[in-house]
Amino acid sequence: MTYRCKLDIFEGPLDLLLHLIKEQKMDIYDIPIAEITRQYMTYLDMMQELNLELVGEYLVMAAELTRIKSKVLLPAPETDEEWDAGGGEDPRAELMRRLREYQRYRDAAFELRMKEHDQAQIFVRGGEIEIEGSSEAKELVDTSVFDLFKAYQKILEAKSFEKDFEIEITEMSVTDRIQYILEILNASESVTFESLFTVLNKKQEVIVTFLAILELMRLKLLRVQQTSHFEAIRIYKSADQDTQDAILQDYHRTMDSESSDS
């Protein structure tokens, strides 16, 4: 598959590390560096398998994690029983400091977004507003790209792809899958992430469908939400038909231009 995907929806390696720490319920003040490095490299392998263009900072962080892991595995100086007991510094200290600082900034940004959301819910005096739905309905939260990768990984693990030793030429288009997903969303209010992969039996089909979802997120033609992190993921359209057509027209023009340049 020669399709190469350039996405600007990834936030950065620190976001991925914080996601892994939260997912595994790790202590940010005492990170198990060997395990976090293993999981981080698993995500990078997954991105490379999808032919996603990784920015350099992801690879720099991978090298940094490997360096820290190597230093942790080295025997401590005899004069220091523990990192905190003598003059030797915990090799993880700088990374943990950066993560805590980054988390504070991210939490502050989230609080500001929530205040903006609350302000948008204030209505001026006027007619009575009827709110649809039950009061018990759960509030949805935006799903991170890394949550999507975790769900994608579970789908790959759940499916048993048949090993076919016959040479078969199959052309699959991300553009076609984008149109297919939009047709489903235009016909229904929302769908679960897993339902888009139910009838797919080949790994290539799964990969192309996942890439199409990522592209639609980048184009802001769908939103991905869940009741809470690590819960079931639902996909909603975020634009009407006319907006979809206009954005896809520009998208196809860009893709054709890049194809002709290459």
LINZIFEN-V448060 format. One record per backbone hydrogen bond with DSSP energy under -1.0 kcal/mol. CO is the residue of the C=O (numbers start at 0). NH is the residue of the N-H. If there is no record, write none. Layout:
CO_NH, CO_NH
This chain:
4_52, 11_15, 12_16, 13_17, 14_18, 15_19, 16_20, 17_21, 18_22, 19_23, 20_25, 26_29, 30_32, 31_35, 32_36, 33_37, 34_38, 35_39, 36_40, 37_41, 38_42, 39_43, 40_44, 41_45, 42_46, 43_47, 44_48, 45_49, 46_51, 47_50, 50_4, 54_57, 55_59, 56_60, 57_61, 58_62, 59_63, 60_64, 61_65, 62_66, 63_67, 64_68, 65_69, 66_70, 67_71, 68_72, 76_79, 81_85, 89_92, 91_95, 92_96, 93_97, 94_98, 95_99, 96_100, 97_101, 98_102, 99_103, 100_104, 101_105, 102_106, 103_107, 104_108, 105_109, 106_110, 107_111, 108_112, 109_113, 110_114, 111_115, 112_116, 113_117, 114_118, 115_119, 118_121, 133_136, 140_225, 143_147, 144_148, 145_149, 146_150, 147_151, 148_152, 149_153, 150_154, 151_155, 152_156, 153_157, 154_158, 172_176, 173_177, 174_178, 175_179, 176_180, 177_181, 178_182, 179_183, 180_184, 181_185, 190_234, 193_196, 196_199, 201_205, 202_206, 203_207, 204_208, 205_209, 206_210, 207_211, 208_212, 209_213, 210_214, 211_215, 212_216, 213_217, 214_218, 215_220, 216_219, 220_237, 222_235, 223_142, 224_233, 225_140, 227_230, 232_192, 233_224, 234_190, 235_222, 239_243, 240_244, 241_245, 242_246, 243_247, 244_248, 245_249, 246_250, 247_251, 248_252, 249_253, 250_254, 251_255, 252_256, 253_257, 254_258, 255_259, 256_260, 257_261
